[in-house]
């Protein structure tokens, strides 16, 4: 049988849709990707990478023809989901539609005329962010995870994360987020590197003692990954600067050790609806949780007010096992990466506690307080408060 006859045969077995029908669907779907749950069809581009990067139909996901059978069940588990496939001219997508039919997909269509017909109709298309060859190599162990793919890596590259503190927790968080390719990392810290920091603050080094911590962190990250832009905020957060500093970031990782900042950050993050990955460490123990404004509890749901200054713990510095902030910081970095990618189950409303001496993890539920002074009603006016400095546990 000639290919022309074969194709005719295939087209008689599959269903096609046209550009005008798809245009209406794409316009209706704008801003919300089809998920197969009644939100409209899932649009899949089956062309090769060099074609995809030149432009694609808005809302399409990319699974090259050669990987379609391998990846479709991960991406579209529901066999009855409505799927529209397209290629450049409608031939490869017709063959692909038949292949999905053989896999048990019951509602697959091929776009007649393909992307060429879409462009000929003068319809708008997206030009995706494309990784360079160096980036494809650097992040290969990420992009080969079906949960990430190139799209996930690009989310990381476009993301902005603010780290409060370039100390014990900020060190591993900063290094791992930089290695992962988080495109913009901000550090807030007004301290300088001291020899006694180096037992745990692994982003710094002996030859940078005396340097501002934000500058030292930027130097370490520049060596690790040139894709990462580091923003240095050499300051202390207070009510006058907190909103301005955090407003451009997608997520905040709190590695600070004082109550003033905790309360201030909590209230500011509620005003701007920024998620916060919170952690604290003490001697041999640490804990981590995620505060997502108005979805889980906030810091004040747990501790409505700071203790009066006289009741605060003493100012004597406590020791800390050097590896402890490594463990806890990497947990924070994990939550940050998951949050950016939108994968897995975040630590919202859950507190993970780690006991290094007994090598035990325990999880506690953190309920939201329906009477919380700041987060009980979204829209409630929140005043930022500069609490007087008082001591707390050491980092
Ligand atoms: Zn609250």
Boltz pocket constraint, residues with backbone or C-beta under 6 A from the ligand:
constraints:
  - pocket:
      binder: B
      contacts: [[A, 296], [A, 297], [A, 298], [A, 299], [A, 300], [A, 301], [A, 302], [A, 369], [A, 372], [A, 373], [A, 374], [A, 375], [A, 376]]
      max_distance: 6.0
